[in-house]
Structure formats: structure tokens, C-alpha cells
Amino acid sequence: MGINVGKDYGSWKKVGGSFDEFPVKEQLVTERKEKYSFSFSDAELVQINTPDIYIVNGDIRFKQHQMYFMPTYDVPDMIKLRFTLSGKGTIFNKVNNQKYSFGSNQQNIIYMPELDGTGEYDTDCNYRFFEVHFAKEKFLQLAEHSCRTLQVLAENMDSGHYAQIAEQNLPITWAMHNCIHDILNCNYTGGLKLMFIESKCIELLVLQAEAFETATEQHKPLQSTYERDCLYYARDYLIEHIHQPPSITALAKLCGINEFKLKQGFKKMFDNSIFGYVSDYRLNHAKMLLTEGTPIKSVAFEMGYSSVQHFSNAFRKKFETSPGKVKS
């Protein structure tokens, strides 16, 4: 979840607890980077606006575990594509008596027209997030002839009902990470920038819809809600301990399911073995760190590889290129 500080929505700007209309220059895409320092957190935000889309990329260091959110009854009607890049937390919204949890490398789509409640965040590491907010009419137009999953979400939004595309979050795929990277590093200007930003945001929406549609199909063979919850817990635990993942035996005990059901269910739900999922997550995250300029040695160490050579061999096998070429 983002925070409500200095957000621009087209010709509307959040000031304190309300929105004031003010004239803006006729720009197709506006972008700004800002830093904030509060008693409860330090934040760096990148905000990008188009006529129908509001984007925010944030990096927040929370200084206290619990926060109170001011009511947002006057926020423009938008649906949120939420990507939690690192950190974790939970928001409880008193308006609809609903709890929303989010963890590192997880994504979901949420419609929350009003927020008045509390949030609990991990203070041990930075909370990094990326959000795309589609204006109501834009989203309804996109969802009209898409897929059943988005259409149900659009029906709820059109009726003003709180909704999210699924109760369980899903992992952020490498294709999604690529889209986010492209949006934040767009070098086009004017009309071309508008086309590029909008197309990438729509691509993100398509990737999310596809992921949740696929997940719905893959869940059908599972025997119980308990088993699904165990498998989601196993996945989240692996992500949180990606540097030193547990053995399958230890993971099975941690999530409360036997090893056979863990291995078979994980493969069905996430379309990958446990070992393959850990390896892919490590290498995809390593590639992202390299593109951000992190030194190869630091990436290898952070991702838990025993040596730079071991990391380089695994990286080359997956991406058919060396870490050095990606970094440059």
C-alpha cells in the first residue's frame, strides 16, 4: 500500500486531508521525484501522471510498527494494481472491516474507494512498492471485453463494492518486473511517452489478469482451502528466506503439510518445483539488482551464492549472457 502524501491525480492535488482543484499546464505526462521525512517514516516517491493513470513508486523506511491512516473519502475513484517489491505489512480498513496483507514480491489488484484504518509495517527493512491507479472509466473500458476475472472486478467497481481480484496475493513475475523497470526508465517525451506509459500499464494489467486466471485453474485440483493456505505460506516463507531457504523436510513442518503434498501441490499451484522456484526467484532478482547498478560481487553474496563464479555460471545458464553484460 502507498501513503497519501502529495499525490497528484490529473488536475487534483491532495493537500492535508482534502483535494483542491487547481490549474495545471497542458502536459500529457507529468513526473516528479520527492523525499519526505516524518516522525513515523522517511520516504522517497516517484509519481507519474497521465490523464487516466496515476503511478507511484515508493521506498519507505518506517520508524514505528503501527500507523493510522487519515480517511480518504475524497480520493478520485480508481482501481489499484499493487506490487510490493520488498518489505511486508497489513492494513485494516474500518470502512469495510477488511484486512489486506502484503509481502515481498507479491502483487494484487484492489478496489478500495475509501480508507480509514490502521497499518502495521515491518520496521526491519524498507518497504518498496509500485502502484498503478487506473481511473474508473478507463478500467471499465479495458475490462469490458477482457476476461471473466477482470469483468467481475469491474462489476464490483461499477457498483461501488470493495473488491480485490483474489484473496491471496501472487508472486510478481519477471515479465512484470520488466514492465515496471520500463515505466520508471522511459526516455520518450510528449505523445510518445504517453503512449509508452499507457501501453506498459495495460501490459501489467494483462499480465496480472493472466496470472490470476491461471492460478484459478490450477487451484481446482487441490483438495482443501487448508492445503492452499499451507502452500501460499510455503511460498511466502521461501521468499522471505531466499538467502538461506529451508530444506523440503523443514519447510513441510513449518507450513503444516506432508512432503509429498508440499512438492506436488507447489508444482501445481506455482508451475515450478520448489528448487526451481527458489532458483528462478534468486536469478530474476539478481538481474534486477544488476540493472540498478549493484556490483556483481554484492549481488552474488546477497542472493546466497557461495562464490561469484557459481553465481555467474547459474546466471549464464538461465539468461544466456553474463552478469557483466547485464550490468553494463
C-alpha positions in Angstrom: 0.0 0.0 0.0 1.2 3.5 -0.7 0.8 6.6 1.5 -1.3 9.6 0.9 1.3 12.4 0.7 1.3 15.0 -2.0 -0.3 12.8 -4.7 -1.4 14.4 -7.9 -4.4 12.9 -9.8 -4.6 14.8 -13.1 -5.9 18.3 -12.1 -6.4 17.3 -8.4 -3.8 17.5 -5.7 -4.1 16.0 -2.2 -3.5 18.8 0.4 -3.7 17.6 4.0 -7.0 15.7 4.2 -8.8 17.0 1.2 -8.4 17.6 -2.6 -8.3 21.1 -4.1 -8.8 21.8 -7.8 -6.0 23.9 -9.4 -4.9 24.7 -12.9 -2.1 22.6 -14.4 -0.1 23.0 -17.5 -1.3 21.1 -20.5 1.2 18.2 -20.3 0.4 14.7 -21.4 2.7 13.1 -18.8 4.0 14.8 -15.6 6.6 13.2 -13.4 8.2 14.3 -10.2 10.6 12.8 -7.5 10.3 13.9 -3.9 11.6 13.0 -0.5 9.7 13.2 2.8 10.7 13.0 6.4 8.1 12.4 9.1 8.2 11.3 12.7 6.9 7.9 11.6 8.8 7.3 8.3 11.2 8.6 5.7 10.0 8.2 2.1 11.2 8.7 -1.4 8.5 8.8 -4.1 8.4 8.9 -7.9 5.0 10.0 -9.2 3.9 9.8 -12.8 0.6 11.2 -14.1 -1.3 10.7 -17.4 -4.9 11.8 -17.9 -6.3 8.4 -16.9 -3.5 6.8 -14.9 -1.6 7.7 -11.7 1.6 5.8 -10.9 3.7 5.9 -7.8 6.9 4.1 -7.0 7.9 4.4 -3.3 10.7 3.5 -1.0 9.7 3.9 2.7 11.6 3.3 5.9 9.1 3.1 8.7 10.2 4.2 12.1 7.2 2.8 14.0 5.4 -0.5 13.7 1.8 0.8 13.7 0.3 3.7 11.8 -3.1 5.4 11.5 -4.4 6.4 8.1 -6.4 9.5 7.7 -9.8 8.9 6.0 -9.6 9.2 2.2 -13.3 9.7 1.4 -12.5 12.3 -1.3 -9.9 10.3 -3.3 -10.8 10.0 -7.1 -12.4 6.7 -8.0 -9.5 4.5 -9.1 -8.5 0.8 -9.1 -5.1 -0.1 -7.9 -2.6 -2.5 -9.4 -0.3 -3.1 -6.3 3.2 -4.6 -6.4 5.1 -5.0 -3.2 8.8 -5.2 -4.1 10.2 -5.6 -0.6 9.0 -5.5 3.0 5.7 -6.5 4.3 2.7 -5.2 6.2 -1.0 -5.3 6.9 -3.8 -2.7 6.6 -7.1 -3.0 8.4 -9.8 -0.8 6.8 -12.6 0.0 9.2 -14.9 1.2 6.4 -15.4 -2.3 5.1 -14.0 -4.3 8.1 -11.4 -5.9 5.8 -7.7 -6.8 6.4 -5.2 -6.6 3.5 -1.9 -8.3 3.9 1.1 -7.9 1.5 4.6 -9.3 1.4 7.8 -9.1 -0.6 7.5 -9.8 -4.3 3.7 -10.1 -4.2 1.0 -8.5 -6.4 -2.7 -8.0 -6.4 -5.4 -5.7 -7.9 -7.6 -3.8 -5.4 -10.6 -1.5 -5.5 -10.9 0.4 -2.2 -12.9 3.6 -2.7 -12.5 4.7 1.0 -9.8 4.0 3.6 -10.0 4.7 7.3 -8.0 2.4 9.5 -4.6 1.3 10.7 -1.5 -0.2 9.2 1.2 -2.4 10.6 4.6 -2.5 8.8 7.9 -4.2 9.2 10.4 -1.8 10.5 13.5 -4.0 9.9 13.7 -3.3 6.2 12.5 -0.7 3.7 9.0 -1.1 2.2 9.3 -0.7 -1.5 6.2 -0.6 -3.7 5.0 0.2 -7.2 1.3 1.1 -7.9 -0.7 1.8 -11.0 -4.0 3.5 -10.4 -6.5 3.4 -13.4 -9.3 5.9 -13.4 -12.7 4.2 -13.1 -13.9 4.8 -16.6 -10.6 3.8 -18.1 -10.6 0.5 -16.2 -14.2 -0.3 -17.0 -13.5 0.3 -20.7 -10.4 -2.0 -20.6 -12.2 -4.8 -18.7 -15.4 -4.8 -20.8 -14.1 -7.3 -23.4 -11.1 -8.8 -21.5 -11.6 -11.9 -19.3 -14.1 -13.1 -16.7 -11.7 -12.3 -13.8 -11.4 -8.6 -14.7 -15.0 -8.3 -15.7 -16.1 -9.5 -12.2 -13.7 -6.9 -10.7 -15.2 -4.2 -13.0 -18.7 -5.1 -12.0 -17.8 -4.7 -8.3 -16.1 -1.3 -9.1 -19.1 -0.1 -11.1 -21.4 -0.9 -8.2 -19.1 0.7 -5.7 -18.3 -2.6 -3.9 -14.9 -3.1 -2.3 -13.1 -5.9 -4.1 -9.7 -7.4 -5.0 -9.0 -9.8 -7.8 -8.2 -12.6 -5.4 -7.9 -13.0 -1.6 -4.4 -14.5 -2.0 -1.6 -12.4 -3.5 0.5 -13.9 -6.3 4.3 -13.5 -7.0 5.5 -10.7 -9.2 6.7 -12.4 -12.3 9.9 -11.4 -14.2 7.7 -10.0 -17.0 6.0 -7.7 -14.5 9.4 -6.6 -13.1 10.5 -5.8 -16.7 7.3 -3.6 -17.2 7.9 -1.7 -14.0 11.5 -1.1 -15.0 10.5 0.1 -18.4 7.9 2.6 -17.0 10.4 4.0 -14.5 13.1 4.4 -17.1 11.1 5.7 -20.1 13.1 8.1 -22.2 10.4 9.2 -24.6 8.7 12.6 -24.4 5.4 14.1 -25.2 2.8 12.0 -27.1 5.2 9.0 -27.5 5.8 9.0 -23.7 2.1 8.9 -23.1 1.6 6.0 -25.5 4.5 4.1 -24.0 3.4 4.6 -20.3 -0.2 3.7 -21.1 0.8 0.6 -23.1 3.1 -0.6 -20.3 0.4 -0.1 -17.7 -2.1 -2.0 -19.8 0.6 -4.8 -20.3 0.9 -5.0 -16.5 -2.8 -5.4 -16.2 -2.8 -8.1 -18.8 0.0 -10.0 -17.0 -1.8 -9.8 -13.7 -5.1 -10.9 -15.2 -3.4 -13.9 -16.9 -1.6 -14.8 -13.7 -4.8 -14.9 -11.6 -6.8 -16.7 -14.3 -4.1 -19.4 -14.5 -4.0 -19.6 -10.7 -7.7 -20.1 -10.5 -7.5 -23.0 -12.9 -4.5 -24.6 -11.1 -6.3 -24.4 -7.7 -9.1 -26.7 -8.8 -7.3 -30.0 -8.2 -6.3 -29.0 -4.7 -8.3 -30.8 -2.0 -8.9 -28.1 0.6 -8.5 -24.4 1.5 -6.2 -25.5 4.2 -3.8 -27.0 1.7 -3.9 -23.9 -0.4 -3.1 -21.8 2.6 -0.2 -24.1 3.5 1.3 -23.8 0.0 0.9 -20.0 0.0 2.7 -19.9 3.4 5.4 -22.1 2.0 5.9 -19.8 -1.0 6.0 -16.7 1.2 8.4 -18.3 3.6 10.8 -19.2 0.8 10.7 -15.6 -0.5 11.4 -14.2 3.0 14.3 -16.6 3.5 15.6 -16.7 -0.1 19.2 -16.2 1.0 19.0 -19.4 3.1 15.9 -21.4 2.1 15.0 -24.4 4.4 15.1 -28.0 3.3 11.9 -29.5 1.9 11.5 -31.5 5.1 11.9 -28.4 7.3 9.5 -26.4 5.0 6.9 -29.1 5.2 7.0 -29.0 9.0 6.8 -25.2 9.0 3.8 -25.0 6.8 1.9 -28.0 8.3 1.7 -30.3 5.3 3.5 -33.5 4.4 6.4 -33.5 2.0 4.5 -35.3 -0.8 1.6 -32.8 -0.8 4.0 -29.9 -0.5 6.0 -30.9 -3.6 3.0 -31.9 -5.7 0.8 -29.0 -4.6 3.6 -26.5 -5.1 4.3 -27.7 -8.6 0.5 -27.5 -9.5 0.0 -24.1 -7.9 3.1 -22.2 -9.0 4.0 -24.2 -12.1 7.5 -24.9 -10.8 9.3 -27.1 -8.4 10.4 -25.7 -5.0 14.0 -25.8 -6.1 13.2 -24.3 -9.4 11.1 -21.5 -7.9 13.9 -20.6 -5.5 16.5 -20.6 -8.2 14.4 -18.5 -10.6 13.5 -16.0 -7.9 17.1 -15.6 -6.9 18.3 -15.1 -10.5 15.5 -12.8 -11.6 16.0 -10.6 -8.5 19.8 -10.7 -9.2 19.2 -9.5 -12.7 17.1 -6.6 -11.4 19.8 -5.6 -8.9 22.4 -5.7 -11.7 20.3 -3.4 -13.9 20.1 -1.0 -11.0 23.9 -0.9 -10.8 24.6 -3.2 -7.8 28.1 -4.7 -8.1 28.3 -8.3 -9.2 30.1 -9.5 -6.1 27.5 -7.8 -3.8 24.6 -9.4 -5.8 26.2 -12.9 -5.6 26.6 -12.5 -1.9 23.1 -11.1 -1.3 21.5 -13.9 -3.2 23.3 -16.5 -1.2 25.7 -17.9 -3.8 28.9 -19.5 -2.4 31.1 -17.7 -5.0 30.9 -15.2 -7.8 31.8 -18.0 -10.2 28.9 -20.1 -9.0 26.6 -17.2 -9.4 27.9 -16.3 -12.9 27.5 -19.9 -14.1 23.9 -20.1 -12.9 23.1 -16.7 -14.3 24.6 -17.5 -17.7 22.7 -20.8 -17.9 19.4 -19.1 -17.3 19.8 -15.9 -19.3 22.4 -17.0 -21.9 24.5 -13.9 -21.0 27.0 -13.0 -18.3 26.2 -10.8 -15.3 28.8 -8.3 -16.5 27.0 -7.7 -19.8 23.7 -7.1 -18.0 25.4 -4.7 -15.6 27.0 -2.7 -18.4 
